[in-house]
């Protein structure tokens, strides 16, 4: 789905990403690379292919949109260096021309040398590209910049006529802020209480729809 946000065209993709055509920027959030390996280390049987599938989805997006910058609004990594991060390192080597920038989230605890070794540009708090501020969590105050964030893994529950209900990841837009869905499928969903004028774009297996 293509929308207008502060005079800029944004494409909301069903792979849980936003593409900004005029800047050739692909925006995702909350990949949590390393989460499955972290769980396996603690004896919880999680398939090792989860992280690889997420990387394949990023490759698919890069094939679909001409991209100069892959921008992650936090929680790119889940914990420390592990086998999942090594998979990302191999993927990164396949895309040496791609610029990757990360606004650090609360789970991004790798060492500075680790980020440098993965060729990732780090922003400790935020990244400004007018008219947008890219930041991990919604700031308490607002200004001239429209905030694009992640962190809360937004979801929406859709109800049918016969008590059916379906929870779906979504993009959430208010007057001052947009929240991206968690890119990784290996995350939970947080229902958001809408305010006046807020818009949800639910992600179905085939398309993005306004609800």
Helices and strands as residue ranges (DSSP letters): E 2-5, E 8-13, E 17-20, G 21-23, E 25-28, H 35-41, H 49-64, E 69-72, H 83-93, E 99-103, H 112-117, E 121-123, E 126-129, E 132-135, E 146-149, E 154-159, E 165-173, E 177-179, E 190-191, E 199-203, E 208-210
